[in-house]
Amino acid sequence: MNLKFIQKPKKLDLKHLRKENRKPKNKKQEIIIICIILVIGITFFSGVSVGKAVYNANMKNNTQIAKPILEVEKGSEIIITEDNKKGEYAFIVKNYNQTEEISQVDLIYWIEILENNLKDSIQYQLYKDNELLELKENKTEEMKFHKDIKEEQKYTLKVTYDDTKNTIEDIMQDIQIKVHSEQLKV
């Protein structure tokens, strides 16, 4: 016996046809569509905006720079000759000026004696307030002035000429004294 079941054909009407076409083919597509709709909805309704802004601000500062002051009061020149073989030159180094402004920063300074190879015929002795200072390569060690304290240092350079080494005509030149200074870091 052979039985055949005959299926009843489905009714095709517009109502059933629309429902079948609307169903997504799988769950992945459904999730992707929902996520896209959510992102677009959140972005649109949350008031988030993306933009670029450029600001231009003018600032004015009025600052003062601390004033370093180091002055040298020169003494009268000395002249060394065959007859006058010794001389003393006095000078003062100070950390204030003529208008009594005092240095606003700490300073270190050193004194250098400039000459052209006269070590054999001329000897130097530098005194600070009658105390002999050691000269290394015609330079003193560093000394210090403190800020906002009025200070001055008195120096005397004693020069002696030895006529057995050179003749006075060989050393016709000026001897210079330089005072170098540096501002200490704050």
Backbone hydrogen bonds, N-H to C=O, Kabsch-Sander energy under -0.5 kcal/mol:
donor,donor_aa,acceptor,acceptor_aa,energy
3,L,1,M,-0.6
4,K,2,N,-0.5
5,F,3,L,-0.5
6,I,4,K,-0.5
7,Q,5,F,-0.6
13,D,11,K,-0.8
17,L,13,D,-1.9
18,R,14,L,-2.1
19,K,15,K,-1.4
20,E,16,H,-1.7
21,N,17,L,-1.5
22,R,18,R,-1.5
23,K,19,K,-0.9
30,E,26,N,-1.2
31,I,27,K,-2.3
32,I,28,K,-2.4
33,I,29,Q,-2.3
34,I,30,E,-1.9
35,C,31,I,-2.4
36,I,32,I,-2.3
37,I,33,I,-2.2
38,L,34,I,-2.4
39,V,35,C,-2.6
40,I,36,I,-2.4
41,G,37,I,-2.4
42,I,38,L,-2.9
43,T,39,V,-2.4
44,F,40,I,-2.3
45,F,41,G,-2.6
46,S,42,I,-1.8
47,G,43,T,-0.5
48,V,43,T,-0.5
51,G,49,S,-0.5
57,A,55,Y,-0.5
59,M,57,A,-0.5
63,T,61,N,-0.5
71,E,94,K,-2.7
73,E,92,I,-2.9
74,K,72,V,-0.6
81,T,79,I,-0.5
81,T,84,N,-2.3
85,K,83,D,-0.9
87,G,159,V,-2.1
89,Y,157,L,-2.6
90,A,88,E,-0.5
91,F,155,Y,-2.3
92,I,73,E,-2.0
93,V,153,Q,-2.7
94,K,71,E,-2.7
95,N,151,E,-1.9
97,N,101,E,-1.5
100,E,97,N,-1.7
103,S,95,N,-2.4
104,Q,67,K,-2.7
107,L,145,F,-2.3
108,I,182,E,-2.6
109,Y,143,M,-2.5
110,W,180,H,-1.9
112,E,178,K,-3.0
113,I,138,N,-2.6
114,L,112,E,-0.6
114,L,176,Q,-3.1
117,N,115,E,-0.6
122,I,118,L,-2.3
123,Q,160,T,-2.5
125,Q,158,K,-1.7
126,L,133,L,-0.6
127,Y,125,Q,-0.5
127,Y,156,T,-2.9
128,K,131,E,-2.9
129,D,127,Y,-0.6
129,D,154,K,-2.1
131,E,128,K,-1.1
133,L,126,L,-3.2
136,K,134,E,-0.5
136,K,139,K,-2.9
137,E,135,L,-0.5
139,K,136,K,-0.8
140,T,111,I,-2.1
143,M,109,Y,-3.1
145,F,107,L,-3.0
148,D,103,S,-2.7
149,I,146,H,-1.1
151,E,149,I,-0.5
153,Q,93,V,-3.3
155,Y,91,F,-3.1
156,T,127,Y,-2.3
157,L,89,Y,-3.2
158,K,125,Q,-3.4
158,K,156,T,-0.6
159,V,87,G,-3.0
159,V,157,L,-0.6
160,T,123,Q,-2.2
161,Y,85,K,-2.9
162,D,121,S,-3.4
163,D,161,Y,-0.7
165,K,162,D,-1.2
166,N,162,D,-0.9
170,D,167,T,-1.1
171,I,167,T,-0.7
171,I,168,I,-0.6
172,M,169,E,-0.9
173,Q,171,I,-1.7
176,Q,114,L,-2.1
178,K,112,E,-3.3
178,K,176,Q,-0.5
180,H,110,W,-2.6
180,H,178,K,-0.6
182,E,108,I,-2.6
184,L,106,D,-2.6
